[in-house]
């Protein structure tokens, strides 16, 4: 290779390395806890386009997904072609097809502003809101799709896909101080199942792995849609599903204009990656 070409190639590699180092510096990409999740938004908003592109090959799935999302946010075009491209990149990052409802939500979404994506599609099969304060003996069974909740004393029976598990009722109390509403999801497995509860504002969720006898094997907190203070006049609709892949448990969700995916180890609940399109919102 002629010396000038070699210099050009080396210069390009050096620039790419510098861009990747700049994009991956600090704790804005992989914050240590939910309280620092808002730094992800701050970090990406400060990146140049080349720095965002350098993160398409990042080793962390959540970082890669956020980079592709950031690129689409900055792309002025809209419509099906844009969302098809985003879906294709999401699926490439995850190495799997998106859940049908999440894919449809993206395809039929609308942009209310550059950061706020309003999901489309219908939500009848993936939502269940319950009033935790009413989980008493006279509690009427709540049914949605194939998910059914009933109360027996201090136990809550969760049934889906022909399987019923019993767990302590107090585990389904709303963890939000001002609301008695929550979103729950259940995914049955051969040796038990996974139970999820999200608070009404989507700021976090709790995912538990249950044994067949109802014992909680592990419980982990998900960051979901992050730091959302709420309007003070209501709650945000949270759509959530639990998906299984190998020894991983994935939570797909949408809440308050942002969509998210988090994966946990089925063995011990250890978080593997977290992605959210927008962690921080203003009041």
N, C-alpha and C positions, 0 to 999 in steps of 0.2 A: 504494500500500500504506500503510495507517495506520502512524503512527510506531511504535506498540508492536509491531506485527507485524514491521516492519523491524528493530527492535532485537532481537527474538527470533531472527529469521533470521540476523542478523549475529553474535549471540552463539553460535548453533549452529555456524556456520561457523568461528568463532574456536576453539570447543572442539574441533571436529574437527581443525583445523590443529594445535593444541597437542598433541592425542593422537597425531597422526601424527608430529610432531617428536619427541615423547618416545619413541615406539616405535622410531623410526628412528635414534636417537642412538647414538653409540659404535660400536665395531667388533664388537659381538656379533651383528649381522645379517650382515655381509659380512667375515668375518675374512680376514686377508691370507695365511695359510698353514694347513696341516693342524694344526700345533702349537697354533693358537689356535681350532680348531674347537669345542672344549668351551665356548667363550664363548657360542656360539649357544644352548646349553641354559640356561646361566645367565641370559642376556638374556631369553629368552622366559618363563622361570619367574618373573621379576620383574615382568612386564607385567600390567597390569590387563586385564580383559575388553575394555573399550573400546579400549585400545591395541592389543590383538591384532586386533580387528576392523578397525582403521584400516589394518592391513597387508594386508588382503585385496586391496587395489588397488595394492600396491607394484610398482614397475617391474621388479624382479627376480623371475623365476619361482620360484626356490628359496625366497625369502622368503615369497612368497604361499602356496606349498605348506606351508611350515612353520607359517604362521599358521592355515591351515585344520586342519592336524593338531593344533595346540595347542588350538583350540576343541573338537575332538572329544574330546581327552584330558580336558577339563574338563567335558564333558557326561556326566552320570551314566548315561544310557541306554546300552544295548548292543544287539547283534543286527544283522540284515541291513539294516534301514532306516538305521541309523547308518553302516554301511560303504558302503551305496549312495550316501548323501549325500557321504561323503568321496571316493569314487571319482569321482562327478560333478564335484566341485570340483577334484580332481587333473587330470581330463581337460580341464576348462575352462582351468586354468592352463597346461597343456602344449599345448593346441590339437590334441590327438590322442587316439586311443583307447589305453588302456593295453595292454601285452602281455598275452595271454590268461593266461599263468601267474601274472603279477603281480596281475592283476585277481582271478583265482580265489583266490590266496593271501590277499588282503585280505578277500574275501567269506566265506571259510571260516576266518578267523582267530579267535583267542580272546585275551582280555585277561588276561594273568597278573598284571599290576598296572597302574596308570594309565599307566606309561611303556612297558611291555613288551608288544609285540604279537606273538603267536606265529602265524606264517603257516600256512595250511592248504594243501590241494591236494597233488598228487604232484610230485616233482622229477626224475623219471627222465630227462627229455629236456633238462635244462638244466645238469646237473652233470657234472664230470669231475675226480676227484681222482687225482693221479699222485704217485708217489714219485720226486722229482727225482734222488735219489742212485742210482736204478736205471736211469737213462737210458743204458744201455750197449748194445753190439751185440746182446746176448742179450735185450734188452728186448722183452717180448711186447707186440704192438700193443694199445693201449687204445682201445676203441670204446664210444661212448655216443650213441644216436640216430644222426645222420649225421656225427658228429665222430669222426675217427680220428687217432691219433698213432702214428708209427713213427720209429725211429732209424736213421740211416745215417751212421756215422762221427761227425763232430762236428756233424752237422746233424739237426734235428728236422723231420720232415715232418708238416704239419698238413693234413688233408683234410676237406672238407665241401662239400655241395651240388655234387658233381661236380668240385670244384676242389682242387688240391694246391699248397701253397706250402712252400718249404724255408727254414728260418731257423736261425741258430746255436743249438746246443743249450744253450750257457751262458746264453742269454736266458731259459730256462725253469727255471733253478735257483731254489729257494725263497728268497725274500728274508727269510724269518724265521729268526732265528738258532738256534732250538731245534727247529724242525719241518722235516720233509722232505716235507710235503704242501702242495699248492697246488690252487687251482681255476682252470681255464682255460676260455676261450670263444673261438670263432672265427666271424667273419662274412665270407663270401666276397663280393667285388665284381668288376665287370668288369675293373678295372685293378689288382686285388690283393686286399686284404682287411684285416680288423682282428683283431688277436690281443690277448687280455686275460688277465692273470694276477693273481689275488688271493691274498694271504697267508692262511694258515689261520685267522687270527682276524678277518679282515674289516676290519682297521684301515686298509688301503689297497689299491689295485690299480694296475697299470701297463697302460695301453692303448697299443698301437702300431699305426700304419698301415703296412702292408707293400705294396711294389710286387710285380708279378708275378714278378720275379726274386729275391724274398725280401729285398730291401734294406729297412731300416727307414727310412721317410720322416720319421716323428716318433714320439716316445714321451713320454707324459705320465702324471703320477701323479694318481690319483683319491683322494679322502679316504675314500670308502666309509663304513663305520660308525664311523670315528673312533677315539677313545682307549679301547681295550679291553684291559686288562692280562691278561685270561685267568684261568683258574682254577688253572693249573699242572698240571692232571691230564688235559688233552685239548685239543681244538680245536673251534672253532665251525663249524657247517655254513654255508657261504656259497653262495647261489644267485644266479647272474648271467646276464644276457643282453645282447647288443649289438643295438641297434635303429638303423635309418637313417631320416633324414628330411631331405630337401633336402640342404643342405650341412652338416647337423649329424649327430653321432654320439652317441647316448644310451646310457648304461649303466644298466640297471635291476637292482637287487639287493636281497637280503634276507640279513641275517646277525645272529645273536646277539640276536634280539628287535627289531631295527630294520630299517627298509626305507629305501632311498635311490634317488635318480636324479641323474645328473650328465650334462651335455651338453658336448660339445667340438666345435670347428670341424673339419670334415673336411679343410680346406685346410692348417691349420698346428697343429691340436691345441689351440688356445687354449680354455681353459675358459669356458663361457658362463654356467652357473649350477650350483649344487650344492644338493641337498636331502638331509637325513637326519633321520629322526624322532627319533633319539637318538644323540648323539655320545659321551657320557661314561657309563661304567658303573663301578661300584665292584667291588673284588675280592671 
